[in-house]
Amino acid sequence: MPPHAYLDGPALRALASAGHPPFVPPAVDPADKPRDRIWELAENLHCSIVGTCLTNAEARAILAKLGRADARTISEHRLHGEIVQIAGRKDGGGRLLQKTLDRRHEREVERFDEAHTADAVRALWKISLERGEIPGAYWAAITHPATDWPLVQDIFGEVHMLSHLVGQSNRADIRRLRHLEEELGRRDEAIAARDERIMALMRERDDLGKRTRAIETERPIPSTTSIEPPSTRGLELRLARETAHAAALEERLAVLSGAAERLSADLAAEIARRSAVEGELAALEAALDVPSTDTPDDRASGRLDGRIILYVGGRQRQVANLRRFVEARGGRLLNHDGGIEDNLCLLAGLVGQADLAVFPVSCVSHEASLHLKRYCEAQAKPFHPVRSASLASFVHVVGQYAQNAST
C-alpha cells in the first residue's frame, strides 16, 4: 500500500515538527503489490474520483443494488454525496463501487499495468491528459501500486484545475450571450425610434403633397398680358418653396431609408449570430450533462456509431478535446492542421475515409478550405463550416449530424 494510504500532507508535517520521522513502507516491487482499493485511499480523493470517473447512471445503479428506494429520484448533488460516503466503507458499498469503476475503466487499467515505476505512470497520465481521456486514466493512475504521494498530488491538482477551466468556459459563453441580448435590445429600441421618425417624415411628405396640389389647383390661368397679378406671383413663389422643401424631405427620407436597410441587415446578422451562439451553448451544455438514464432513444439521438469525422484547421491544442467528444459518442476523429505542417495533398485520402468534414472558417487557410471543398464535392462527402474553432461550435455541428444520421 503506498504512503498516501496511511498519512496525508498535514499528518506528515505534524510528525516531522514533533521530531518523529513519518512512516515510509519498505520498497516493494509494484509487480508484487495489488492495486489500491478505493476505501484504502485518502478520503480527500473520494470526491474527485466519484465526480470524474463515475456517471450518474452508474451511481444510481449502485444505490439501487444497495436497496435504496430513492435511487432514481434523489438529486444529483445528494447522489454524489452518498457515493462519496460509500467510497470509504469497504463493507458498506465500497466493494461494489470498486467493481463498477474497475469494469468501466478496464481498458485504461490494463494499459497502466504496463508501467512499473512512478515515472512511467506519470508519462502515461500525461499522454492521456493531452488526448482528453481523463476519467479512466485518473482511476488507473490513482490506484496504481507504483503511484507515490507526490504523483497523487500532481494528478489530483491537474484534474481539479480542469474542472475550473470547464466552469470558466461555460461562464464566458453565458456572459457573451447576455451581452448579445443587451446589445440586441438596444438595437431594437433604435430601430423602433427610427421607424417612428420615418413614419413622421412620410406623413409630413403626404401633407406637403396635398398642400402643393391644392396650391396648383388654386393657381389661375395665365393671362395674355405681360403683367401678372401680384397674387399669382406670390403663389408661384410659395409653390417653389414648397417644392424645394418636398425635394429636401425626399432626399432625407432616402438617406434614412438606406440607414434603415443597413440597420436591418445588421440586425439580421446579429440575430443569426445570436442563434448560432445559443445553439452552440445548448449543444455544449447537453454534451457536458450526463443523463440519469440511458434509453435506446437517447443512445440513438446522439451516437455516431463508428462514423468518422475529419477536422481541418483549428487550434491544435483543442484537438484532444474534440477527439474525446467524438470517441465518447462512438465515433473517430481524423485531423489535418490545414497545411501548417501537414501536406495539403493528404486531404484527398482523409476525405475518402471520413463521413463528414468540418472546418472552422475563422481558423483555417483559404487554400485549405478550397482544397477540402473540392475533394468533398468530388467524393460526394458532406462538409460543414463552423463559426469558430471553439469546442462549442464543433459540438453543435457534430451533434446535429449525429441526430440527422440516426433518423
C-alpha positions as CSV (number, residue, x, y, z in Angstrom):
1,M,0.0,0.0,0.0
2,P,1.5,3.4,-1.0
3,P,2.4,6.1,1.7
4,H,-0.6,8.2,0.8
5,A,-2.9,5.5,2.0
6,Y,-1.6,6.0,5.6
7,L,-0.8,9.6,6.0
8,D,-1.8,12.8,4.2
9,G,0.2,16.0,3.9
10,P,-0.8,17.7,7.2
11,A,-0.2,14.5,9.2
12,L,3.3,14.1,7.7
13,R,4.2,17.7,8.6
14,A,2.8,17.2,12.1
15,L,5.0,14.2,12.7
16,A,8.1,16.0,11.3
17,S,7.5,19.0,13.5
18,A,7.3,16.7,16.6
19,G,10.6,15.2,15.8
20,H,9.3,11.8,14.6
21,P,10.1,10.7,11.1
22,P,7.0,9.8,9.1
23,F,6.2,6.1,8.4
24,V,7.5,5.1,5.0
25,P,6.9,1.5,3.9
26,P,9.8,-0.5,2.7
27,A,10.5,-0.5,-1.0
28,V,8.4,-3.2,-2.8
29,D,8.3,-4.1,-6.5
30,P,5.0,-2.8,-7.8
31,A,4.6,-6.0,-9.7
32,D,4.2,-7.8,-6.4
33,K,1.7,-5.4,-5.0
34,P,-2.1,-5.2,-5.7
35,R,-3.8,-2.1,-6.9
36,D,-5.2,0.2,-4.2
37,R,-8.8,-0.2,-3.3
38,I,-10.9,3.0,-3.1
39,W,-11.5,2.6,0.6
40,E,-7.7,2.4,1.2
41,L,-7.1,5.8,-0.5
42,A,-7.1,9.2,1.3
43,E,-10.6,10.4,1.9
44,N,-9.9,13.8,0.2
45,L,-9.5,11.9,-3.1
46,H,-13.0,10.2,-3.0
47,C,-14.9,13.3,-4.1
48,S,-12.8,13.9,-7.3
49,I,-12.8,10.2,-8.1
50,V,-16.6,9.9,-7.9
51,G,-17.2,13.1,-9.8
52,T,-14.7,12.4,-12.6
53,C,-14.7,8.6,-13.0
54,L,-18.4,7.6,-12.4
55,T,-21.5,8.5,-14.3
56,N,-24.8,9.4,-12.6
57,A,-26.5,6.4,-14.1
58,E,-23.9,4.1,-12.6
59,A,-24.1,5.9,-9.2
60,R,-27.9,5.4,-9.2
61,A,-27.5,1.7,-10.1
62,I,-25.1,1.3,-7.1
63,L,-27.7,2.8,-4.7
64,A,-30.4,0.6,-6.2
65,K,-28.3,-2.5,-5.6
66,L,-27.8,-1.4,-2.0
67,G,-31.5,-1.3,-1.5
68,R,-32.1,2.4,-1.7
69,A,-35.7,3.1,-2.7
70,D,-35.0,6.7,-3.8
71,A,-32.1,5.7,-6.1
72,R,-33.9,7.0,-9.2
73,T,-35.3,10.2,-7.7
74,I,-32.5,11.5,-5.4
75,S,-31.0,14.8,-6.6
76,E,-27.6,14.7,-8.3
77,H,-25.9,16.7,-5.5
78,R,-27.2,14.2,-2.8
79,L,-26.4,11.3,-5.1
80,H,-22.8,12.5,-5.3
81,G,-22.5,12.9,-1.5
82,E,-24.0,9.4,-0.9
83,I,-21.5,7.7,-3.2
84,V,-18.5,9.6,-1.7
85,Q,-19.6,8.3,1.7
86,I,-19.8,4.8,0.4
87,A,-16.3,5.0,-1.1
88,G,-14.7,5.0,2.4
89,R,-16.7,1.9,3.6
90,K,-15.3,-1.4,2.5
91,D,-18.4,-3.4,3.5
92,G,-20.9,-0.6,3.1
93,G,-20.9,-0.5,-0.7
94,G,-17.2,0.2,-1.3
95,R,-16.6,-3.2,-2.9
96,L,-19.5,-2.6,-5.3
97,L,-18.1,0.8,-6.2
98,Q,-14.7,-0.6,-6.7
99,K,-16.0,-3.3,-9.1
100,T,-18.0,-0.7,-11.0
101,L,-15.0,1.6,-11.5
102,D,-12.8,-1.3,-12.5
103,R,-15.3,-2.7,-15.0
104,R,-15.9,0.8,-16.5
105,H,-12.2,1.6,-16.9
106,E,-10.9,-1.8,-17.6
107,R,-9.1,-0.8,-20.8
108,E,-7.2,2.1,-19.1
109,V,-6.3,-0.1,-16.1
110,E,-4.8,-2.7,-18.3
111,R,-2.8,0.0,-20.2
112,F,-1.4,1.4,-17.0
113,D,-0.5,-2.1,-15.8
114,E,2.5,-1.9,-18.2
115,A,4.1,0.8,-16.0
116,H,6.3,-0.4,-13.1
117,T,7.6,3.0,-11.8
118,A,6.0,6.3,-10.7
119,D,7.8,8.0,-13.7
120,A,6.2,5.5,-16.1
121,V,2.8,6.1,-14.6
122,R,3.3,9.9,-14.9
123,A,4.2,9.5,-18.6
124,L,1.1,7.5,-19.3
125,W,-1.0,10.1,-17.4
126,K,0.5,12.9,-19.5
127,I,-0.4,11.2,-22.7
128,S,-4.0,10.6,-21.6
129,L,-4.3,14.2,-20.4
130,E,-3.2,15.5,-23.8
131,R,-5.7,13.3,-25.5
132,G,-8.5,14.4,-23.2
133,E,-9.0,10.8,-21.9
134,I,-9.3,11.9,-18.2
135,P,-11.8,9.6,-16.3
136,G,-10.2,6.2,-17.0
137,A,-6.6,7.4,-16.8
138,Y,-7.4,9.2,-13.5
139,W,-8.7,6.0,-11.9
140,A,-5.9,3.8,-13.2
141,A,-3.2,6.2,-12.1
142,I,-4.5,7.0,-8.6
143,T,-4.9,3.2,-7.8
144,H,-1.7,2.1,-9.5
145,P,0.7,0.3,-7.0
146,A,3.7,2.4,-8.3
147,T,2.0,5.7,-7.7
148,D,3.5,7.7,-4.8
149,W,2.1,10.6,-2.8
150,P,3.8,13.4,-4.8
151,L,2.4,11.9,-8.1
152,V,-1.1,11.7,-6.5
153,Q,-0.9,15.4,-5.5
154,D,0.2,16.4,-9.1
155,I,-2.6,14.3,-10.8
156,F,-5.3,15.5,-8.3
157,G,-4.2,19.1,-8.9
158,E,-4.4,18.8,-12.7
159,V,-7.9,17.3,-12.5
160,H,-9.0,19.9,-10.1
161,M,-7.9,22.7,-12.4
162,L,-9.6,21.1,-15.4
163,S,-12.9,21.4,-13.5
164,H,-12.2,25.1,-13.1
165,L,-11.4,25.6,-16.8
166,V,-14.7,23.9,-17.8
167,G,-16.6,26.2,-15.5
168,Q,-14.8,29.3,-16.8
169,S,-15.6,28.4,-20.4
170,N,-19.3,28.0,-19.6
171,R,-19.5,31.3,-17.7
172,A,-17.7,33.1,-20.6
173,D,-20.3,31.8,-23.1
174,I,-23.1,32.8,-20.8
175,R,-21.7,36.3,-20.4
176,R,-21.3,36.7,-24.1
177,L,-24.9,35.6,-24.7
178,R,-26.2,38.1,-22.2
179,H,-24.1,40.9,-23.7
180,L,-25.6,40.0,-27.1
181,E,-29.1,40.1,-25.7
182,E,-28.5,43.5,-24.2
183,E,-27.0,44.8,-27.5
184,L,-29.9,43.4,-29.4
185,G,-32.3,45.1,-27.1
186,R,-30.6,48.5,-27.7
187,R,-30.7,47.9,-31.4
188,D,-34.4,47.1,-31.3
189,E,-35.1,50.4,-29.5
190,A,-33.0,52.3,-32.0
191,I,-34.9,50.7,-34.9
192,A,-38.2,51.4,-33.3
193,A,-37.3,55.1,-32.9
194,R,-36.0,55.2,-36.5
195,D,-39.3,53.7,-37.7
196,E,-41.3,56.3,-35.9
197,R,-39.2,59.1,-37.4
198,I,-39.6,57.7,-40.9
199,M,-43.4,57.4,-40.4
200,A,-43.5,61.0,-39.2
201,L,-41.5,62.2,-42.3
202,M,-43.8,60.2,-44.6
203,R,-46.8,61.8,-43.0
204,E,-45.2,65.3,-43.4
205,R,-44.4,64.5,-47.1
206,D,-48.0,63.4,-47.7
207,D,-49.3,66.6,-46.1
208,L,-46.9,68.7,-48.2
209,G,-48.1,66.9,-51.4
210,K,-51.7,67.7,-50.6
211,R,-50.8,71.3,-49.9
212,T,-48.8,71.5,-53.2
213,R,-51.7,70.0,-55.2
214,A,-54.1,72.5,-53.5
215,I,-51.9,75.4,-54.5
216,E,-51.7,74.2,-58.1
217,T,-55.5,73.9,-58.2
218,E,-56.0,77.4,-56.9
219,R,-53.5,79.0,-59.4
220,P,-55.4,80.9,-62.1
221,I,-54.9,80.5,-65.8
222,P,-52.1,82.9,-67.0
223,S,-53.4,86.0,-69.0
224,T,-52.2,87.0,-72.4
225,T,-50.8,90.3,-70.9
226,S,-47.2,90.5,-69.8
227,I,-48.2,91.9,-66.4
228,E,-49.3,89.1,-63.9
229,P,-51.4,89.9,-60.9
230,P,-49.5,90.2,-57.6
231,S,-51.4,87.3,-56.1
232,T,-50.2,84.9,-58.9
233,R,-46.6,85.8,-58.3
234,G,-47.0,85.1,-54.6
235,L,-48.5,81.7,-55.3
236,E,-45.6,80.9,-57.6
237,L,-43.0,81.8,-55.0
238,R,-44.9,79.7,-52.4
239,L,-45.1,76.8,-54.7
240,A,-41.3,77.0,-55.4
241,R,-40.5,77.0,-51.7
242,E,-42.8,74.1,-51.0
243,T,-41.4,72.1,-54.0
244,A,-37.8,72.7,-52.7
245,H,-38.9,71.6,-49.2
246,A,-40.5,68.5,-50.6
247,A,-37.4,67.6,-52.5
248,A,-35.3,68.1,-49.4
249,L,-37.6,65.8,-47.5
250,E,-37.5,63.2,-50.2
251,E,-33.7,63.3,-50.1
252,R,-33.7,63.0,-46.3
253,L,-36.1,60.1,-46.5
254,A,-33.9,58.3,-49.0
255,V,-30.9,58.7,-46.6
256,L,-32.9,57.4,-43.7
257,S,-34.3,54.5,-45.7
258,G,-30.8,53.5,-46.6
259,A,-29.7,53.7,-43.0
260,A,-32.8,51.6,-42.0
261,E,-31.9,48.9,-44.6
262,R,-28.3,48.8,-43.2
263,L,-29.6,48.5,-39.6
264,S,-32.0,45.8,-40.7
265,A,-29.1,43.9,-42.3
266,D,-27.0,44.3,-39.2
267,L,-29.9,43.2,-37.0
268,A,-30.5,40.1,-39.2
269,A,-26.7,39.2,-38.9
270,E,-26.8,39.8,-35.2
271,I,-29.9,37.6,-34.8
272,A,-28.1,34.9,-36.8
273,R,-25.0,35.1,-34.7
274,R,-27.1,35.0,-31.5
275,S,-29.0,32.0,-32.8
276,A,-25.6,30.3,-33.6
277,V,-24.2,31.1,-30.1
278,E,-27.4,29.8,-28.4
279,G,-27.3,26.6,-30.4
280,E,-23.6,26.1,-29.6
281,L,-24.2,26.8,-25.9
282,A,-27.2,24.4,-25.8
283,A,-25.1,21.7,-27.6
284,L,-22.2,22.2,-25.2
285,E,-24.5,22.0,-22.1
286,A,-26.1,18.9,-23.5
287,A,-22.6,17.3,-24.1
288,L,-21.5,18.2,-20.5
289,D,-24.8,17.0,-19.0
290,V,-24.7,13.2,-18.1
291,P,-28.2,11.8,-18.4
292,S,-29.6,9.9,-15.5
293,T,-31.0,7.1,-17.7
294,D,-29.7,5.5,-20.9
295,T,-32.7,4.7,-23.0
296,P,-32.5,3.4,-26.6
297,D,-33.8,6.8,-27.9
298,D,-31.1,8.7,-26.0
299,R,-28.4,6.5,-27.4
300,A,-29.8,6.8,-31.0
301,S,-30.1,10.6,-30.9
302,G,-26.5,11.4,-30.1
303,R,-24.4,8.4,-31.2
304,L,-22.0,8.4,-34.1
305,D,-22.0,4.6,-34.4
306,G,-18.5,4.3,-35.8
307,R,-18.7,7.3,-38.2
308,I,-15.5,9.2,-38.9
309,I,-15.3,13.0,-38.6
310,L,-12.5,14.9,-40.4
311,Y,-11.5,18.2,-38.7
312,V,-9.3,20.5,-40.8
313,G,-7.6,23.6,-39.3
314,G,-8.5,24.9,-35.9
315,R,-6.2,25.1,-32.8
316,Q,-4.1,22.0,-32.4
317,R,-4.3,22.2,-28.6
318,Q,-8.1,21.8,-28.8
319,V,-7.9,18.6,-31.0
320,A,-7.6,16.4,-27.9
321,N,-10.9,17.7,-26.5
322,L,-12.6,17.2,-29.9
323,R,-11.3,13.7,-30.2
324,R,-12.5,12.9,-26.7
325,F,-16.0,14.2,-27.5
326,V,-16.2,12.2,-30.8
327,E,-14.9,9.0,-29.3
328,A,-17.3,9.3,-26.3
329,R,-20.1,9.1,-28.8
330,G,-18.8,6.1,-30.6
331,G,-17.0,7.9,-33.5
332,R,-13.5,8.5,-34.6
333,L,-11.7,11.8,-35.3
334,L,-9.2,12.5,-38.1
335,N,-7.3,15.7,-38.0
336,H,-5.4,17.8,-40.6
337,D,-3.8,21.1,-39.5
338,G,-4.8,22.9,-42.7
339,G,-1.3,23.0,-44.3
340,I,0.8,24.3,-41.4
341,E,2.8,21.1,-41.1
342,D,0.6,18.5,-42.8
343,N,0.7,18.4,-46.6
344,L,-2.5,19.5,-48.3
345,C,-2.2,16.5,-50.7
346,L,-3.1,14.3,-47.7
347,L,-6.6,15.8,-47.6
348,A,-7.9,13.7,-50.5
349,G,-7.1,10.5,-48.7
350,L,-8.5,11.7,-45.4
351,V,-11.8,12.9,-47.1
352,G,-12.1,9.4,-48.6
353,Q,-12.1,7.9,-45.1
354,A,-14.4,10.4,-43.5
355,D,-18.2,10.5,-43.3
356,L,-18.2,14.3,-42.5
357,A,-15.6,17.1,-42.9
358,V,-15.7,20.1,-40.6
359,F,-13.5,23.2,-40.7
360,P,-13.6,26.5,-38.6
361,V,-13.9,29.4,-41.0
362,S,-12.1,31.7,-38.6
363,C,-9.1,29.4,-38.2
364,V,-8.1,27.8,-41.5
365,S,-6.3,29.0,-44.6
366,H,-8.3,29.9,-47.7
367,E,-6.3,27.4,-49.7
368,A,-7.0,24.5,-47.3
369,S,-10.7,25.3,-47.3
370,L,-10.8,25.4,-51.2
371,H,-9.0,22.0,-51.4
372,L,-11.3,20.5,-48.8
373,K,-14.5,21.7,-50.6
374,R,-13.2,20.4,-54.0
375,Y,-12.3,16.9,-52.5
376,C,-15.6,16.6,-50.7
377,E,-17.6,17.6,-53.8
378,A,-15.6,15.1,-55.9
379,Q,-16.2,12.3,-53.5
380,A,-19.8,13.3,-52.6
381,K,-18.9,13.7,-48.9
382,P,-20.7,16.3,-46.8
383,F,-18.7,19.2,-45.4
384,H,-19.7,21.8,-42.8
385,P,-18.0,25.1,-42.0
386,V,-18.3,26.2,-38.3
387,R,-18.4,29.7,-36.9
388,S,-15.2,29.4,-34.8
389,A,-12.5,26.9,-33.6
390,S,-14.2,26.6,-30.2
391,L,-15.4,23.3,-28.7
392,A,-18.9,24.6,-28.5
393,S,-19.1,25.2,-32.3
394,F,-17.8,21.7,-33.0
395,V,-20.1,20.0,-30.5
396,H,-23.1,21.8,-32.1
397,V,-22.4,20.7,-35.7
398,V,-21.4,17.1,-34.8
399,G,-24.5,16.8,-32.5
400,Q,-26.8,17.9,-35.4
401,Y,-25.0,15.5,-37.7
402,A,-25.4,12.6,-35.3
403,Q,-29.1,13.3,-34.8
404,N,-29.8,13.6,-38.6
405,A,-27.8,10.4,-39.2
406,S,-29.8,8.4,-36.7
407,T,-33.2,9.3,-38.1
